[in-house]
Amino acid sequence: METCIQQHDVVQFSKENFIAVAGEYNGNFSRSLSDSASDCESGVTGSSSSSSSSDSRRRRRRSNLRRRIFDENLAVELSEQERTHEVIRRRFLSAMRDDTKVVSIHKRIWSSDFSAQARVQSFQVHSKALASNNNGGAGASPNSMKFAWFGGSKERIHHILSRGFSFNDIRDNINAAIFLSPDHSPVNSLEKAIPDEDGVRHLLLCRIVLGRSELVQPNSAQTEPSSNEFDSGVDDFENPKKYIIWSSNMNSHILPEYVVSFTDSSTTGNSKIVNGMKMPSSPWISFPSLISVLGKFLPPDAISLISKYHVEYKEKRISRPELIKIVRQIAGDKLLVAVIKSCKKKNLVKALRN
């Protein structure tokens, strides 16, 4: 089926709602997470031994689902009563749809083998080196150590936890880089979080070191730092949606620490089958049809711009969430919802005829 936009795509999270949900952790995620769990330097992790009986019962009820997610020798599941679990869960859900449910949160065990310990030591060495080299200037961050999200299938997440990033994680983009989203914006990493056989999706929460970042334009084919002055890239200095770690640094500047496993409407009934074809249950319209209809309401330059970004999406130069955001900014939510609703019956009839 042609790429489409659905009514539930046109959803906005107000700043007030974000603050209310995030609570005390909003804006202090990195500090809260570091305060609530041992740093990666310790290499020692484990679940709390003080879990209540009610927590144990909840865990047993979902044990069959969770047991199949990750090897216990690779990552340990955090108890729901641990502060680290609560900090990550709140931060994650504050930026997600209301129907999102966290299944489990796992933490990588770095003390499991010498290879894992070597990865931690490499990350520590590079982070300290960059911290000492970057003392201000353009693109320098006062705190270049951050947390960021990376999405992938369960198999890819498992491979990254076990062996690190590889060519398979960069082959789909022209920049030969790892793209991560800031800790306050996991939604920008959802596209590659492919549901597993149980309908569960997975996001890595990584500790990253940016060093001195440079601005990388959306259409850039850049594959490495433009000069020795820079260590990483961002799409915006003031409000970044992407952290860009070049392939040469993907296993020294990124340390995957946690995995958030979750379900949402996209994996639990947000689609229906019509004549053997999976259809969105929310009203929808294909992008070519949307562009055609919007042409009746928007000026030619706006339609040309939407068409341009649609082509970039098809060429995998931008993600679907980025395309949706651009279309919403150009057309406005009120017009988009009206157009999508008006095409609902037409789409259903067309699907039944095919």
C-alpha angles and dihedrals in degrees: 000000000000116000108274142188118229131206091245088058088069095074127130129199111213119221090239092055092048092053093045093053098039091049116171093356096062110115093001101069098126093047093045092049093047091048094049099047138036114268121254088255092073094058088204122117137161146142121275115266091211096073112143124240091251090055089050091052092051090050093050092051090059098032095107091056096043097044091068096052106077139358110261089225089058104041134006123218115241119231114247088236095058114105091228090058091050094047093051095041094052094045092049097046093045089072099036136083117279092249093059114117125191110227097185145330120223129192123212114246105224095179092063097096144352093259091057092047090050090055091053092048091049091052091049093049093050094044092052091046093051092045091055094045098047110069101158132298133117113337094007117133123213086223111026092174108092143155119245140172130244124184129209145136118287089256093051092046090050091050092049092049091048104038109005132244120330144179089283089067095056105031094093096060131064093223097067088225142118112250117206131176125227118265091254093055113050090151089078090064097047099093093077095039094103115191116250126225090285094050092254120139126206136210126187117224105207135188107228135184114214102179107183112352129205128203113261115194119228093245095043120126091201113147102179141018112300089229142355087267092077134062105181144000140243132189092224131014097209100039110011120194093179134042110199119207113184118233092248089063102033095110098036101043098040125063114183107214110160139027120208111201115195148155130221139167092285089067101028109057105313089130139049136204120246116182090337094311122115109237131183112254090211114078108273145177132195116249095243089053091045092052090049093051094043087055087074092059108027131063119259094254091057092050090048090053093050090048090050093055092044088058090049089052092051088050088052092242092125131024127248093252089053091050091049091050093051093049091049091051093050101039102027127233096262094058093042094052091048092050094045093049092048091055096048097095093041092055093050093050091048092050092051092051095051 
